[in-house]
Amino acid sequence: MRCGPADKGVTHERALAARLSRKVVKGARVDVNVLGRPPTQMFRDWVKSVRRYGPLYVAAYLFDLVRVHRAERAEGFDARFGTDTATVVYPWTLPSIGHEESPEIHAYEAAPAWLIRETLDSIPLQPHMFAFVDMGSGKGRALLVASEFPFMKIVGIELSHELHRIAEENIRRYQSASQQCTAFSLHCMNAAEYTFGPEPLVLFLFNPFGKDTIRSILAGLEASLNAKRREAYVVYVNPRFEALARNAHFLRRVRKGGVWWRPWSRYVVYAASSAQDE
């Protein structure tokens, strides 16, 4: 399954990409080297991004790489903890899922630590009662930051074997004086097939999937809450498909943050009908 505009000609596409690549290399050679992507790799990723995710990525691809690089350099999370959670990773570069053509599988990007903390600070957590569940956990940035909060356990769900293994190593490396939870449970599997545990939970989503997968996850959460009523919150960062949560009768929005013109730092928090209001 693919998404995006019809092919307007490989020659035109390559010519446009070549001009973009020459402009980047000529005007910001150092930045290209810092980003760790030679122009040929940038060209291939740019073309695949446009074909899979749509015409928005004609301009958004390079912008996102530079934005993420600058944000990571400013925050310095990996430099501080000796972890490997930064950089953008596209699914076609990962052998375990590279054959998948579905736009449902989004690129990996680590959420800023400050943003994760802001969303979790907004939730009235009862210490050691809640599970934190990150769907599309990638290299595990959100799992590590969540461990600074008094969760009962922290669960990561990731489809890619490569990212899953990196997350496991990051958990082993992570040392923080503010860490309050060390009960990690990582699963390499399809998020839509995950069965929620019986405890109260915070479901964390950082724009990890397409609409169909988000719909399946919310349906699974609703079924789990119907089977055992308990508190549950959904944190959705860069909520491209927020309408699915907004239209779910068992959820109500209790908080929102960020601005529309910076979608990567915009978030919403939804509470299940049995959860307390803020």
C-alpha positions as CSV (number, residue, x, y, z in Angstrom):
1,M,0.0,0.0,0.0
2,R,1.4,3.4,-1.0
3,C,0.3,6.9,-0.6
4,G,1.2,10.1,-2.4
5,P,0.7,11.8,-5.7
6,A,0.9,10.0,-9.0
7,D,4.4,9.7,-10.5
8,K,5.1,12.8,-12.6
9,G,8.2,11.3,-14.2
10,V,11.4,9.9,-12.8
11,T,13.5,12.3,-14.9
12,H,11.8,15.4,-13.4
13,E,11.9,14.0,-9.9
14,R,15.6,13.2,-10.1
15,A,16.4,16.6,-11.6
16,L,14.6,18.3,-8.8
17,A,16.3,16.2,-6.2
18,A,19.7,16.8,-7.8
19,R,19.2,20.6,-7.6
20,L,18.2,20.3,-4.0
21,S,21.2,18.1,-3.2
22,R,23.6,20.5,-5.0
23,K,22.1,23.5,-3.1
24,V,22.5,21.7,0.3
25,V,26.1,20.6,-0.4
26,K,27.1,24.0,-1.8
27,G,25.4,26.1,0.8
28,A,25.7,23.9,3.9
29,R,28.3,21.2,3.4
30,V,29.2,21.0,7.0
31,D,25.5,20.5,8.0
32,V,25.2,17.6,5.6
33,N,28.2,15.9,7.2
34,V,26.9,16.6,10.6
35,L,23.6,15.0,9.7
36,G,25.5,11.9,8.8
37,R,23.8,11.5,5.4
38,P,25.8,11.9,2.2
39,P,23.8,13.6,-0.6
40,T,23.1,10.3,-2.4
41,Q,21.5,8.8,0.7
42,M,19.5,12.0,1.2
43,F,18.3,11.9,-2.3
44,R,17.1,8.3,-2.0
45,D,15.4,9.0,1.4
46,W,13.8,12.1,0.0
47,V,12.3,10.3,-3.0
48,K,11.0,7.4,-0.9
49,S,9.5,9.9,1.6
50,V,7.6,11.7,-1.1
51,R,6.4,8.5,-2.7
52,R,5.3,6.9,0.6
53,Y,4.0,9.8,2.7
54,G,2.9,12.3,0.1
55,P,3.8,15.6,-1.6
56,L,4.2,17.4,1.8
57,Y,7.6,15.7,2.0
58,V,8.9,17.5,-1.1
59,A,9.8,20.3,1.3
60,A,9.4,18.7,4.7
61,Y,12.1,16.0,4.4
62,L,15.2,18.3,4.6
63,F,13.4,20.6,7.0
64,D,12.7,17.8,9.4
65,L,16.3,16.5,9.3
66,V,17.7,20.0,10.1
67,R,15.1,20.6,12.8
68,V,15.7,17.4,14.6
69,H,19.5,17.8,14.4
70,R,19.3,21.3,15.9
71,A,16.9,20.2,18.6
72,E,19.0,17.2,19.6
73,R,22.2,19.3,19.7
74,A,20.5,21.9,22.0
75,E,19.0,19.4,24.4
76,G,22.0,17.0,24.5
77,F,20.1,14.0,25.9
78,D,22.4,11.4,24.4
79,A,25.5,13.3,25.2
80,R,24.4,13.5,28.9
81,F,23.4,9.8,29.3
82,G,25.6,8.0,26.8
83,T,22.6,6.7,24.9
84,D,21.7,6.4,21.2
85,T,18.1,7.8,20.8
86,A,18.5,10.6,18.4
87,T,18.5,10.9,14.6
88,V,15.6,10.2,12.1
89,V,15.4,6.6,11.0
90,Y,13.3,5.7,7.9
91,P,11.7,2.3,7.8
92,W,13.2,1.3,4.4
93,T,16.7,1.5,6.0
94,L,15.8,-1.2,8.5
95,P,16.3,-4.8,7.2
96,S,13.6,-6.3,9.4
97,I,10.9,-4.0,8.0
98,G,12.5,-2.6,4.9
99,H,10.2,-4.7,2.7
100,E,7.1,-3.1,4.1
101,E,5.6,-0.6,1.7
102,S,2.8,0.7,3.9
103,P,2.5,4.4,4.8
104,E,1.2,3.1,8.2
105,I,4.8,2.7,9.3
106,H,6.2,6.2,10.1
107,A,9.9,7.2,10.4
108,Y,11.4,7.0,13.8
109,E,12.1,10.3,15.6
110,A,12.8,10.8,19.3
111,A,10.4,13.1,21.1
112,P,12.2,15.9,23.0
113,A,12.7,15.0,26.6
114,W,11.3,18.3,27.8
115,L,8.1,17.6,25.9
116,I,7.7,14.1,27.3
117,R,8.1,15.5,30.8
118,E,5.6,18.3,30.1
119,T,2.9,15.8,29.0
120,L,3.5,13.4,31.9
121,D,3.5,16.2,34.4
122,S,0.0,17.1,33.3
123,I,-1.4,13.7,34.4
124,P,-2.4,13.0,38.1
125,L,-0.4,9.8,38.5
126,Q,-0.8,7.7,41.5
127,P,2.7,6.5,42.4
128,H,3.5,2.9,41.4
129,M,-0.1,2.3,40.1
130,F,0.2,3.1,36.4
131,A,1.9,1.4,33.5
132,F,3.5,3.6,30.8
133,V,3.0,2.1,27.3
134,D,4.8,3.6,24.4
135,M,3.5,2.3,21.0
136,G,6.2,2.6,18.4
137,S,8.9,3.0,21.0
138,G,11.8,3.0,18.6
139,K,15.1,3.6,20.3
140,G,13.4,4.1,23.7
141,R,13.7,7.9,24.4
142,A,10.2,8.1,25.8
143,L,10.8,5.0,27.9
144,L,13.9,6.5,29.5
145,V,12.2,9.8,30.3
146,A,9.1,8.0,31.7
147,S,11.4,6.2,34.1
148,E,11.9,9.5,35.9
149,F,8.2,9.2,37.0
150,P,6.8,6.8,39.6
151,F,5.3,4.3,37.1
152,M,4.7,0.7,38.2
153,K,6.2,-0.5,34.9
154,I,7.3,0.8,31.5
155,V,6.3,-1.0,28.3
156,G,7.8,-0.4,24.9
157,I,6.2,-1.8,21.7
158,E,8.4,-1.7,18.5
159,L,8.0,-3.5,15.2
160,S,11.7,-3.1,14.1
161,H,14.1,-5.6,15.4
162,E,17.0,-3.2,14.9
163,L,15.4,-0.3,16.9
164,H,14.2,-2.8,19.5
165,R,17.7,-4.0,20.2
166,I,19.0,-0.4,20.4
167,A,16.3,0.4,22.9
168,E,17.4,-2.6,25.1
169,E,21.0,-1.3,25.0
170,N,19.9,2.2,25.9
171,I,18.1,0.9,28.9
172,R,21.2,-0.9,30.1
173,R,23.3,2.3,29.6
174,Y,20.9,4.8,31.1
175,Q,21.9,6.1,34.5
176,S,19.9,9.0,36.0
177,A,19.7,10.2,39.6
178,S,16.0,11.0,39.0
179,Q,15.1,7.6,37.8
180,Q,12.1,6.2,39.8
181,C,11.1,3.1,37.8
182,T,13.4,0.4,36.5
183,A,10.8,-2.2,35.6
184,F,11.1,-2.2,31.8
185,S,9.3,-4.6,29.4
186,L,10.1,-4.3,25.7
187,H,8.2,-6.2,23.0
188,C,9.2,-6.5,19.4
189,M,5.8,-6.9,17.7
190,N,3.0,-5.2,15.8
191,A,1.5,-2.6,18.1
192,A,-2.1,-3.3,16.8
193,E,-1.7,-6.9,18.2
194,Y,-0.7,-5.8,21.7
195,T,-2.9,-6.8,24.6
196,F,-3.1,-4.2,27.4
197,G,-2.5,-5.3,30.9
198,P,-5.1,-4.9,33.7
199,E,-3.4,-2.0,35.5
200,P,-4.2,1.8,35.0
201,L,-2.1,3.1,32.1
202,V,-0.7,6.0,30.2
203,L,-0.6,5.2,26.4
204,F,2.0,7.3,24.7
205,L,2.0,8.0,20.9
206,F,4.5,10.2,19.1
207,N,3.0,10.2,15.6
208,P,4.1,6.6,15.2
209,F,1.6,5.1,12.7
210,G,-1.0,5.9,10.1
211,K,-4.7,6.2,10.7
212,D,-5.6,2.5,10.4
213,T,-3.1,1.5,13.1
214,I,-4.1,4.3,15.5
215,R,-7.8,3.2,15.0
216,S,-6.9,-0.4,15.9
217,I,-4.9,0.6,19.0
218,L,-7.7,2.8,20.3
219,A,-10.2,0.0,19.6
220,G,-8.0,-2.4,21.6
221,L,-7.8,0.1,24.5
222,E,-11.5,0.5,24.6
223,A,-12.1,-3.3,24.7
224,S,-9.6,-3.6,27.5
225,L,-11.2,-0.8,29.5
226,N,-14.6,-2.4,28.9
227,A,-13.3,-5.7,30.3
228,K,-11.8,-4.0,33.3
229,R,-12.7,-0.5,34.2
230,R,-9.7,1.6,35.3
231,E,-8.0,4.9,34.8
232,A,-6.3,5.4,31.5
233,Y,-4.8,8.4,29.6
234,V,-3.7,8.8,26.0
235,V,-0.9,11.2,25.3
236,Y,-0.7,11.9,21.6
237,V,2.2,14.1,20.4
238,N,2.0,15.5,16.8
239,P,-1.6,14.2,16.7
240,R,-2.2,14.0,13.0
241,F,-5.2,11.7,13.5
242,E,-6.6,13.2,16.6
243,A,-10.1,13.0,15.2
244,L,-10.0,9.3,16.0
245,A,-9.5,10.0,19.7
246,R,-11.9,13.0,19.6
247,N,-14.7,10.8,18.1
248,A,-14.1,7.9,20.5
249,H,-16.9,8.0,23.0
250,F,-14.9,6.5,25.8
251,L,-12.2,9.4,25.7
252,R,-12.4,13.1,26.5
253,R,-9.7,15.6,26.0
254,V,-8.3,17.1,29.2
255,R,-5.3,19.0,28.0
256,K,-3.6,20.3,24.9
257,G,-0.3,22.1,24.3
258,G,1.8,23.6,21.5
259,V,0.8,25.5,18.5
260,W,-0.5,24.3,15.1
261,W,2.4,25.7,13.1
262,R,4.9,23.6,15.2
263,P,3.0,20.3,14.9
264,W,6.0,18.2,16.1
265,S,5.7,19.8,19.5
266,R,1.9,19.9,19.7
267,Y,0.2,17.4,21.9
268,V,-3.1,16.4,23.4
269,V,-4.0,14.4,26.4
270,Y,-7.2,12.3,26.6
271,A,-8.6,10.6,29.6
272,A,-10.8,7.5,29.6
273,S,-14.3,8.0,31.0
274,S,-13.4,6.4,34.3
275,A,-10.3,8.6,34.8
276,Q,-10.2,11.6,37.0
277,D,-10.3,15.1,35.5
278,E,-7.2,17.2,35.9
